[in-house]
Amino acid sequence: MSTETPETTQQTTTAAGAIPVLPLRDVVVYPHMVIPLFVGREKSILALDQAMRSGKQILLVAQKQADVDDPGAQDLYRLGTVATILQLLKLPDGTVKVLVEGAERAKIDKLYTGPYFSADITPYKDVEQYDEREMDVLARSVTSQFEQYVKLNRKVPPEVLTALAGIEQPGRLADNVAAHMSLKLDAKQKVLEIQDVRKRLEHILALIEGEMDVLQIEKRIRGRVKQQMEKSQREYYLNEQMKAIQKEL
């Protein structure tokens, strides 16, 4: 995917037909993903307000650096996910809790930086050119490896596997797995940007295998540490017993 920066326009009003944009810190939202977000920045709240007035559609775009409080156009990725606002709740402290559901990938063609971000966008459709049997084998491999990943990674709830079992579209399977993996932001963004479904699923398989290697090493280290602690505890217990016996004698 091209890394060119989208055209940016500084203006106080938003162009007609542009979609409100919500910059996100430390999270990439994929299509079909339902997630609660807590929003506190004034520009972001204004974007949500506009979205609620115009069809409840908003473009979710990750920030390149989460610690940037007032991001500019250069701080945002140019590919995000159009989402539907399912629920919005204004909290007493002035922040907003919003429940969104990802709908489709979209590329920013032109970004407007008025009172809130908005953009002209183009849908970023999946490319589905693959052999059905080959894809079926690849999807089964991803599911099988992810099951092993879940067993090793205690942060992922096992019920995630039940949800995966009902997914038939390979692109959606890749997105769902990526959403539940402990990946850095740029790695999650990379998955979002892979348009070819077969390549996306192959990429996910490679990511799982890489993470599995790390988790296996962590498991071995935990095992060695536990053995050492148990040995130390046994030695301490035996020493205390010997002291007690000697005192009795």
C-alpha positions, 0 to 999 in steps of 0.5 A, a space after each residue: 500500500 502506498 505510504 503517501 500522505 493524503 491531501 490536507 485542507 485547513 478550514 473552519 467548516 467541513 466539506 459536504 459529504 465528508 465523514 467525521 474522523 475519530 483518532 484512536 490511541 493504541 487501538 486498531 478497529 477492524 470490520 465486524 469488531 464491536 468495541 467500547 471507546 472512551 473519548 475525552 478530547 474536545 475535537 473527538 467529541 465534536 466529531 462524535 456529535 456530528 456523526 450522531 447528527 448524520 447517520 451515525 457513521 464515523 471513520 476510526 483511524 489510529 494515531 501513529 503515536 499514542 502519546 500525542 494529545 493534539 494530533 495533526 494530519 501527519 500523526 494519523 494513518 491514512 487507512 481506517 475503518 468506517 464504523 457505526 455508532 451503536 450507543 453513546 453515553 455522555 459521562 458526568 466528567 465530560 468524557 463520552 463512552 461510545 460503542 461502535 461496530 466496524 463496517 468496512 475499511 476505507 482510505 482517506 483521500 482528503 483530510 479536513 482539519 476544522 473544529 474536528 477531523 473529517 475526510 473524503 474517503 474511498 472504500 478499501 475493498 478486500 481482494 478475494 482472488 484465491 483457490 478455494 481448497 487452498 484457502 480452506 487449508 490455510 484457514 484451518 491452519 490459522 484456526 488450529 494455531 490460534 487455538 494453541 496460542 490461546 492455550 499459552 496466552 492467558 490474556 485471551 479468553 477461551 470463548 473467543 475460539 467459539 466465536 471463530 468457529 462460526 466465521 466462514 469468510 477468510 478475511 473476517 477470520 484474519 481480522 478477528 484473530 488479529 483483534 485478539 492477539 497481543 500485537 503492537 499497534 503498527 503490527 495491527 495496522 499492517 493487518 488492516 492495510 493488507 487488501 489481499 485476503 490470502 496474503 492477510 491470512 498468510 501474514 496472520 499465520 506467520 504472526 501467530 507462529 512468531 508469537 507462539 515462539 515467544 510464548 513458549 520461551 516465556 513458558 520455559 523461563 517460568 518453569 525454570 523460575 518455579 523449579 528454582 523457587 521450589 528448590 529454595 523453599 525445600 532447602 529452607 524448610 529442611 534447614 529449619 527442620 534441622 535447626 529445630 531438631 538440633 535445638 531439641 537435642 
